[in-house]
Amino acid sequence: MTSQAELDAVRRAVALSARALGRTSPNPPVGAVVLAPDGTVAGEGWTQPPGGAHAEVRALAEAGELARGGTAVVTLEPCRHTGRTGPCTSALLEAGIARVVVACADPTPQAGGGAALLRAAGVDVETGVLADEVATGPLEAWLTSRRTGRPFVTWKYAATLDGRSAAADGTSRWITGAASRADVHRLRAEADAVVAGVGTVLADDPLLDARGVDDARQPLRVVVDTSGRTPLTARALQGRTPALVVTAPLPDDPGHPLRREVGRGPDGHVDPHALLALLQDEHDVVSVLLEGGPVLAGAFVAAGLVDRVVAYVAPALLGSGPAALGPAGVGTIAAAHRLQVDDVTRTGEDVRLVLRPAAPAQAPRPEERVA
Ligand SMILES: NC(=O)c1ccc[n+]([C@@H]2O[C@H](COP(=O)([O-])OP(=O)(O)OC[C@H]3O[C@@H](n4cnc5c(N)ncnc54)[C@H](OP(=O)(O)O)[C@@H]3O)[C@@H](O)[C@H]2O)c1
């Protein structure tokens, strides 16, 4: 039976794990709280960058002797394998922890199974505590990427109330207000990579880095550019923040250190699946912030590669100009990419919506078909 103190500790561990977002890949951002035998908080921790301590180890160190006979509360099942650091299960046993409360199971074959190992060693282990709530928090990208075998993709866009991402003359600065733009910088700092198409780079010359966020870790900046049209003077390629231009194979091209080639999709553009595989395999990317524009975003949506949408909607009307999303493989209403709304928040004068794909659209009965 989970106590109220343990439920509170799970939610505290989730809040702690948010501090690790964007800093731990390819490891998961985990939070941990150690409760002393009297149920009071004795130690707290969150995952350190790769090679650093895991959340449990930090929390145990802070708790010291108070951990003996106490309870460890963790957002993810403690690992039982030796990677760059030792197994967390061993650290928990050595500290004399009597009970472990776990929110989400670790689905990876090499690290999973920690709960069973602890139980076999005589520790009282409860799993699945607030699992659904925790799985949509800071762990979501990592958990989803383990399930799908590719990085988790958040498509972010800004649009007017009538769904325009730019005006008829191509101008788009700024559709949304300062609070929304600051929120986007937070999303960038939480992502491992920020991805934009060459169309956006040629139109806006964005920096694509995270600014105005305390102690921000910079994401890898990625320009998707089938035929290598990105000027090397583009601002997204400057500075010390890492950057990459991903092209299709360009046989007669001398290449450039910032360029990487992947295969083409059936439409002749860079294959989004191959792009994500490259980011995962060569850059340990677990979470991608897709910043568009509409053409590249349409390709990702059509390929079923968007896991979360963050939309900033400004109280403004344009009446003409490009839509926020380009062609996404939808020719009829029954094929619409349906989403469910997870959150609606005011960001300054704008509204921010967080959505994720709903169940696949059902084929309509004949009488429901829209002409
Ligand atoms: N409001 C917003 O949130 C927002 C965000 C970003 C941009 N924008 C606006 O969007 C406009 C630019 O729009 P855009 O749609 O041209 O930009 P984009 O989506 O950034 O770039 C489109 C280009 O990406 C390349 N690309 C590479 N792989 C692709 C693939 N698999 N599928 C499709 N395209 C692929 C294509 O050119 P190649 O095949 O030649 O490489 C394509 O022309 C600008 O006005 C900008 O201000 C608005």
The ligand as an SDF file (V2000), in Angstrom:
LIG
                    3D

 48 52  0  0  0  0  0  0  0  0999 V2000
    5.4080   29.8950  -37.7000 N   0  0  0  0  0  0  0  0  0  0  0  0
    6.2850   28.9500  -37.4980 C   0  0  0  0  0  0  0  0  0  0  0  0
    6.2610   28.2470  -36.4810 O   0  0  0  0  0  0  0  0  0  0  0  0
    7.3570   28.7350  -38.5110 C   0  0  0  0  0  0  0  0  0  0  0  0
    8.4000   27.8370  -38.2310 C   0  0  0  0  0  0  0  0  0  0  0  0
    9.3550   27.6600  -39.2140 C   0  0  0  0  0  0  0  0  0  0  0  0
    9.2600   28.3480  -40.4200 C   0  0  0  0  0  0  0  0  0  0  0  0
    8.2490   29.2030  -40.6160 N   0  0  0  0  0  0  0  0  0  0  0  0
    8.1180   29.9250  -41.8880 C   0  0  0  0  0  0  0  0  0  0  0  0
    8.0380   28.9580  -42.9100 O   0  0  0  0  0  0  0  0  0  0  0  0
    8.5820   29.5070  -44.0960 C   0  0  0  0  0  0  0  0  0  0  0  0
    9.4770   28.4840  -44.7280 C   0  0  0  0  0  0  0  0  0  0  0  0
    8.6540   27.3930  -45.0640 O   0  0  0  0  0  0  0  0  0  0  0  0
    9.1350   26.0700  -45.7340 P   0  0  0  0  0  0  0  0  0  0  0  0
    8.0150   25.1200  -45.6230 O   0  0  0  0  0  0  0  0  0  0  0  0
    9.7260   26.3270  -47.0480 O   0  0  0  0  0  0  0  0  0  0  0  0
   10.3510   25.6570  -44.7850 O   0  0  0  0  0  0  0  0  0  0  0  0
   10.9260   24.2930  -44.2990 P   0  0  0  0  0  0  0  0  0  0  0  0
    9.8870   23.2890  -44.0710 O   0  0  0  0  0  0  0  0  0  0  0  0
   11.8240   24.6460  -43.1870 O   0  0  0  0  0  0  0  0  0  0  0  0
   11.8480   23.8220  -45.4970 O   0  0  0  0  0  0  0  0  0  0  0  0
   11.2780   23.1780  -46.5920 C   0  0  0  0  0  0  0  0  0  0  0  0
   12.3580   22.5000  -47.3530 C   0  0  0  0  0  0  0  0  0  0  0  0
   12.9030   21.4220  -46.5890 O   0  0  0  0  0  0  0  0  0  0  0  0
   13.5490   20.5520  -47.4820 C   0  0  0  0  0  0  0  0  0  0  0  0
   13.3540   19.1750  -47.0930 N   0  0  0  0  0  0  0  0  0  0  0  0
   14.3090   18.3150  -46.7270 C   0  0  0  0  0  0  0  0  0  0  0  0
   13.8040   17.1240  -46.4710 N   0  0  0  0  0  0  0  0  0  0  0  0
   12.4950   17.1920  -46.6880 C   0  0  0  0  0  0  0  0  0  0  0  0
   11.4520   16.2540  -46.6080 C   0  0  0  0  0  0  0  0  0  0  0  0
   11.6340   15.0010  -46.2430 N   0  0  0  0  0  0  0  0  0  0  0  0
   10.2050   16.6720  -46.9180 N   0  0  0  0  0  0  0  0  0  0  0  0
    9.9750   17.9420  -47.2790 C   0  0  0  0  0  0  0  0  0  0  0  0
   10.9480   18.8810  -47.3580 N   0  0  0  0  0  0  0  0  0  0  0  0
   12.2000   18.5080  -47.0840 C   0  0  0  0  0  0  0  0  0  0  0  0
   12.9290   20.8130  -48.8600 C   0  0  0  0  0  0  0  0  0  0  0  0
   13.9100   21.3560  -49.7110 O   0  0  0  0  0  0  0  0  0  0  0  0
   15.0570   20.3900  -50.3110 P   0  0  0  0  0  0  0  0  0  0  0  0
   14.3750   19.1140  -50.6710 O   0  0  0  0  0  0  0  0  0  0  0  0
   15.6110   21.1170  -51.4470 O   0  0  0  0  0  0  0  0  0  0  0  0
   16.0280   20.2120  -49.2410 O   0  0  0  0  0  0  0  0  0  0  0  0
   11.8670   21.8510  -48.5980 C   0  0  0  0  0  0  0  0  0  0  0  0
   11.7190   22.7820  -49.6390 O   0  0  0  0  0  0  0  0  0  0  0  0
    9.2570   30.7870  -43.7150 C   0  0  0  0  0  0  0  0  0  0  0  0
    8.4480   31.8650  -44.1030 O   0  0  0  0  0  0  0  0  0  0  0  0
    9.3320   30.7250  -42.2170 C   0  0  0  0  0  0  0  0  0  0  0  0
    9.2620   32.0020  -41.6350 O   0  0  0  0  0  0  0  0  0  0  0  0
    7.2900   29.4060  -39.6980 C   0  0  0  0  0  0  0  0  0  0  0  0
  1  2  1  0
  2  3  2  0
  2  4  1  0
  4  5  1  0
  4 48  2  0
  5  6  2  0
  6  7  1  0
  7  8  2  0
  8  9  1  0
  8 48  1  0
  9 10  1  0
  9 46  1  0
 10 11  1  0
 11 12  1  0
 11 44  1  0
 12 13  1  0
 13 14  1  0
 14 15  2  0
 14 16  1  0
 14 17  1  0
 17 18  1  0
 18 19  2  0
 18 20  1  0
 18 21  1  0
 21 22  1  0
 22 23  1  0
 23 24  1  0
 23 42  1  0
 24 25  1  0
 25 26  1  0
 25 36  1  0
 26 27  1  0
 26 35  1  0
 27 28  2  0
 28 29  1  0
 29 30  1  0
 29 35  2  0
 30 31  1  0
 30 32  2  0
 32 33  1  0
 33 34  2  0
 34 35  1  0
 36 37  1  0
 36 42  1  0
 37 38  1  0
 38 39  2  0
 38 40  1  0
 38 41  1  0
 42 43  1  0
 44 45  1  0
 44 46  1  0
 46 47  1  0
M  CHG  2   8   1  16  -1
M  END
$$$$
